[in-house]
Amino acid sequence: MAHLIARTGNELTIEVKVTKDGSLLEAEDAIQNACNEVELLATEKALKNFDTDGSPPSNGGANGRLSQPPQFEFRGDFKSTYIILF
């Protein structure tokens, strides 16, 4: 399970524990799952940088493809730290 340990400015520190029991294949699967949890948590926190009013994302009421690609403004550098403990 991934846990947010600290958020300082544009940096996140996320801790994740990986169980190394079983075969090498099982260990690789556990590592991949842990990395996916870290990615999900970091993405969730990063998306909050783009949120302006708390409303769900929308494409302006249009159906299908957007006529122009969305323009995003990122506030500063986003850095994350991965700590995997065995």
C-alpha positions in Angstrom: 0.0 0.0 0.0 1.3 3.4 -1.0 1.2 6.3 1.6 1.9 10.0 1.2 4.5 10.8 3.7 5.2 14.4 3.0 4.4 17.2 0.5 6.8 20.0 0.4 6.2 22.6 -2.3 6.2 20.7 -5.6 7.7 17.5 -4.1 5.9 14.4 -2.9 7.4 11.7 -0.7 5.5 8.5 -1.0 6.3 5.3 1.0 5.3 1.9 -0.3 5.9 -1.6 1.2 6.5 -4.6 -1.1 6.3 -8.2 0.1 9.0 -10.3 -1.3 7.5 -13.7 -0.4 7.2 -16.4 -3.1 8.8 -16.8 -6.5 10.7 -14.2 -8.5 7.6 -13.8 -10.7 5.4 -13.1 -7.6 8.0 -10.6 -6.4 8.0 -8.8 -9.8 4.2 -8.7 -9.7 4.3 -7.2 -6.2 6.8 -4.6 -7.3 4.7 -3.7 -10.3 1.6 -3.4 -8.2 3.4 -1.1 -5.7 4.7 1.1 -8.5 1.1 1.3 -9.9 -0.1 2.4 -6.4 2.6 5.1 -6.3 1.7 6.3 -9.8 -2.0 6.5 -8.9 -1.4 8.4 -5.7 1.1 10.8 -7.3 -1.3 11.4 -10.3 -4.2 12.1 -7.9 -2.1 14.7 -6.1 -0.8 16.2 -9.3 -4.3 16.6 -10.8 -5.2 18.8 -7.9 -2.8 21.4 -9.3 -5.0 21.7 -12.4 -8.3 21.8 -10.5 -9.7 25.4 -10.5 -13.1 25.1 -8.9 -13.6 21.5 -7.8 -16.1 20.6 -10.5 -15.7 17.4 -12.6 -13.6 17.6 -15.8 -15.6 18.6 -18.8 -15.1 19.2 -22.5 -17.4 22.2 -22.7 -20.6 20.1 -23.4 -19.3 18.8 -26.7 -19.6 15.2 -27.6 -16.8 13.2 -29.1 -13.4 14.7 -29.8 -12.4 18.1 -28.7 -11.8 20.6 -31.5 -8.5 21.6 -30.0 -6.2 19.8 -27.6 -6.7 20.9 -24.0 -4.1 23.5 -22.7 -2.7 22.8 -19.3 -0.6 25.0 -17.1 1.7 23.3 -14.7 2.7 25.2 -11.6 6.4 24.6 -11.1 8.4 21.5 -11.1 6.8 18.3 -9.9 9.2 15.8 -8.3 8.4 12.5 -6.6 10.5 10.2 -4.5 10.1 6.5 -4.6 11.1 4.5 -1.5 10.8 0.7 -1.9 11.5 -1.3 1.3 12.3 -5.0 1.3 
